[in-house]
């Protein structure tokens, strides 16, 4: 059976989980027949696929930078929050979320634009898809409604499947097909007693408001205000987890390197003040010592008679 558009309304169809399967519930999509053996490598952007009818809700408009930018930017923002919090945060990009039959075959499949874990899965836990019933669910799912609207069809499924937090971002850049009545902005949906409730700030990222998230996802370049927000959210997250910037390996190495450079500069300034000549090679050798014993470096620079004497006074 070849892929192809499905003629006629789908309002009376029911998917493999008993949900009404109506293309009207997936604005911006068209219903396309996609056989099971083709869904794995289907090239179009699929919002939802059902095995019973072999129907895929495929996004009409081609993928654009305006759709992809918020989800890609979230990955970079999460890295900066992780650095400030001293914890590990992982984003896995567009991901297939499946509910499967007992033999592992997908019963239904839904694609998220970005998934994020504050406690990332181990290598053993990772798979090509997220099994909704057996895998740990992401702490945050991001859906970008550039030319689509996830609220009628996808959001109720996220709620029924128990996803703890879903962000729906309507980018500032407007698709020609997006209704004028739907303004840009981000809505946070958090699961409370099995039902979604809208929230002004994230539950996963303490204090990060919907307005701040939307601005950070849609800025052409990160602003000073957004940088400050990321540091604030990272520190708050670290406080909850008992971590901080000192626990981030990258920041720690950058800080240690900067400290070492400061001690080398101070040692060379002492040599300059004492009119002791030195070569560029000396600065390179001093950096190696500054990492291990900065106090000895400064003491040697004060006491030495020349550059060779300085090196002799340094610990091996």
C-alpha positions in Angstrom: 0.0 0.0 0.0 1.6 3.3 -1.0 1.5 6.5 1.0 -1.3 8.8 0.0 -3.8 11.3 1.1 -7.0 9.9 2.6 -10.2 11.1 0.9 -13.3 11.9 3.0 -13.6 12.9 6.6 -12.1 10.8 9.4 -14.6 12.0 12.0 -16.0 8.5 12.5 -12.6 6.7 12.7 -11.3 5.4 16.0 -7.6 4.7 16.6 -6.0 1.7 18.2 -6.5 3.2 21.7 -10.1 4.1 21.2 -9.5 7.8 20.6 -11.6 9.5 17.9 -9.3 10.0 14.9 -10.3 13.3 13.3 -8.0 15.3 11.1 -9.8 18.4 12.4 -8.1 17.7 15.8 -4.7 18.2 14.2 -4.8 21.7 12.7 -2.1 22.3 10.1 -1.9 18.6 9.2 -3.3 16.3 6.6 -4.3 12.7 7.0 -2.0 10.4 5.0 -2.0 6.6 4.8 1.4 5.3 6.0 1.8 1.5 6.3 3.5 0.2 9.4 6.6 -0.8 7.5 7.0 2.8 6.2 6.4 4.8 9.4 10.0 4.3 10.7 11.5 6.1 7.7 8.7 8.5 6.7 10.3 11.7 5.6 7.5 14.2 6.4 7.0 15.6 9.9 4.4 13.3 11.6 2.4 14.6 14.5 0.6 11.4 15.2 0.3 7.9 13.7 -2.2 5.1 14.4 -1.5 1.4 13.6 -5.2 0.4 13.3 -6.0 2.7 10.4 -2.4 3.2 9.4 -3.1 6.9 9.3 -0.5 9.6 9.9 -1.3 13.2 10.7 1.4 14.9 8.6 2.3 18.6 8.9 1.3 20.4 5.7 4.0 23.1 5.7 7.6 22.0 5.2 10.0 22.3 8.2 11.3 25.8 8.6 13.9 27.5 10.7 11.1 29.3 12.6 9.7 26.0 13.7 13.1 24.4 14.5 14.7 27.4 16.3 12.8 27.3 19.6 13.4 23.6 20.2 17.1 23.8 19.2 17.5 26.9 21.4 16.0 25.1 24.4 18.9 22.6 24.2 21.4 25.5 24.5 19.5 27.2 27.3 19.4 24.0 29.2 23.2 23.7 29.0 23.6 27.1 30.6 21.1 26.3 33.3 22.9 23.0 33.9 26.2 24.9 34.3 24.8 27.3 36.9 23.1 24.5 38.8 26.0 22.1 38.6 23.7 19.3 37.5 23.3 17.3 34.3 20.4 18.2 31.9 19.9 16.3 28.7 17.8 17.2 25.6 17.1 14.6 23.0 15.5 16.7 20.2 12.5 15.5 18.2 11.5 12.2 19.6 9.1 9.4 18.9 6.7 8.6 21.8 5.0 5.3 21.4 2.5 3.0 23.1 3.2 -0.5 22.0 1.6 -3.9 21.7 3.0 -6.8 23.8 5.4 -7.8 21.0 6.9 -4.3 21.0 5.3 -3.0 17.7 4.0 0.5 17.9 0.3 0.8 18.6 0.3 4.5 18.3 3.1 7.0 17.8 3.3 10.7 18.5 6.3 12.9 17.8 7.5 15.6 20.2 9.5 18.6 19.0 11.9 18.5 22.0 12.2 16.3 25.2 14.2 17.2 28.2 15.4 15.2 31.2 16.7 16.7 34.5 17.7 13.2 35.5 18.9 11.7 32.2 18.4 8.1 31.3 21.5 5.8 31.4 22.9 4.2 28.3 21.1 1.0 29.2 17.8 2.9 29.5 18.1 4.7 26.2 16.3 3.4 23.1 15.3 4.6 19.6 11.9 5.6 21.0 10.4 6.6 24.3 8.0 3.8 25.4 5.3 5.7 27.2 4.3 2.8 29.4 7.7 1.4 30.3 10.3 4.2 30.0 10.9 7.2 32.3 8.9 10.1 30.8 10.7 13.4 30.1 10.5 16.1 32.7 9.6 18.6 30.0 8.2 18.2 26.5 8.3 21.2 24.1 5.8 21.5 21.3 6.3 24.4 18.8 3.1 25.5 17.1 4.5 27.5 14.2 1.9 26.2 11.6 0.1 23.6 13.8 -2.1 23.6 17.0 -1.4 20.7 19.4 -4.2 21.6 21.7 -7.1 19.6 20.2 -5.3 16.4 19.4 -1.9 16.0 21.0 -2.3 17.8 24.3 -5.2 15.5 25.6 -3.0 12.5 24.8 0.0 13.9 26.7 -2.4 14.4 29.6 -3.8 10.8 29.4 -0.3 9.3 29.1 0.8 11.1 32.2 3.4 13.5 30.9 4.3 15.8 33.9 4.9 19.0 32.0 4.3 20.2 28.4 5.3 23.6 27.0 3.5 24.8 23.9 5.3 27.7 22.2 3.7 29.8 19.5 6.8 31.5 17.9 7.0 35.3 17.4 7.6 34.6 13.6 4.2 34.0 12.1 3.3 31.2 9.6 1.0 32.3 6.8 -1.4 29.6 7.9 -1.6 30.5 11.6 -4.8 32.2 12.5 -4.4 35.9 13.4 -6.5 35.2 16.5 -3.7 33.1 18.0 -0.9 35.3 19.3 2.6 34.3 20.0 3.5 33.1 23.5 4.3 30.1 25.6 1.8 28.1 27.7 3.0 25.7 30.5 0.8 22.7 31.2 1.6 20.8 34.4 -0.1 17.6 35.4 -2.0 17.9 38.7 -4.0 14.8 39.9 -4.0 13.4 36.4 -5.2 16.6 34.6 -3.4 19.4 33.0 -3.5 22.8 34.6 -1.9 25.9 33.0 0.8 27.5 35.2 2.6 30.8 35.1 6.0 29.2 35.8 7.7 25.8 35.3 7.5 23.1 37.9 10.6 21.4 36.6 12.7 24.7 36.5 11.8 26.6 39.6 10.9 30.2 39.0 11.3 30.1 35.2 8.1 31.9 34.0 6.3 31.2 30.7 7.0 34.8 29.5 10.7 34.4 30.3 10.9 31.0 28.5 9.1 32.3 25.4 11.5 35.3 25.2 14.6 33.2 25.5 13.3 30.7 22.9 12.5 33.5 20.4 15.3 36.1 20.8 17.6 36.4 17.8 20.5 36.6 20.2 20.3 35.9 24.0 19.8 39.1 25.9 21.5 40.2 29.1 18.1 39.8 30.8 17.8 36.2 29.6 21.3 35.4 30.8 20.4 36.7 34.2 17.2 34.6 34.3 19.2 31.4 33.3 21.6 32.0 36.1 18.8 32.6 38.6 16.9 29.4 37.5 20.2 27.4 37.6 21.0 28.5 41.1 17.5 27.7 42.3 17.6 24.3 40.7 21.1 23.7 42.2 19.8 24.6 45.6 17.1 22.0 45.4 19.6 19.4 44.3 22.4 20.4 46.6 24.7 21.4 43.7 26.2 24.5 42.3 28.6 25.9 39.6 31.6 24.3 41.3 30.1 20.9 40.4 30.1 21.7 36.7 33.3 20.3 35.1 33.5 22.9 32.3 33.0 25.9 34.6 35.4 24.5 37.1 38.1 24.0 34.5 37.5 27.5 33.1 37.7 29.0 36.5 40.8 27.1 37.4 42.5 28.2 34.2 41.5 31.8 34.7 43.0 31.6 38.2 46.2 30.1 36.9 46.5 32.8 34.3 46.1 35.4 37.1 49.0 33.9 39.1 51.2 33.8 36.0 50.4 37.4 35.2 51.2 38.4 38.7 54.6 36.5 38.7 55.6 38.1 35.4 54.6 41.6 36.7 56.9 41.0 39.6 59.7 40.2 37.2 58.9 43.4 35.3 59.0 45.4 38.4 62.4 44.0 39.3 63.7 44.5 35.7 64.4 40.8 35.3 64.2 39.8 31.5 62.3 36.7 30.5 61.2 34.9 27.3 57.7 33.9 26.1 58.7 30.3 26.8 58.9 31.1 30.5 55.2 32.1 30.6 54.3 28.8 29.2 56.3 26.9 31.8 54.9 29.0 34.6 51.3 28.0 33.6 52.2 24.4 34.3 53.3 25.3 37.8 50.5 27.7 38.6 48.0 24.9 38.3 49.8 23.0 41.1 51.4 25.5 43.4 50.5 29.2 42.8 51.9 30.4 46.2 55.3 28.9 45.4 55.2 30.6 42.0 54.7 34.0 43.5 57.3 33.4 46.2 59.9 32.4 43.6 59.2 35.4 41.5 59.9 37.7 44.5 63.1 35.9 45.5 64.8 34.9 42.2 67.8 36.6 40.7 66.9 35.8 37.0 64.6 33.7 35.0 66.7 30.5 35.3 66.8 31.0 39.1 63.1 31.4 39.1 62.7 28.0 37.4 65.1 26.4 39.9 63.1 27.6 42.8 59.9 26.1 41.6 58.8 22.6 42.8 59.4 19.8 40.4 
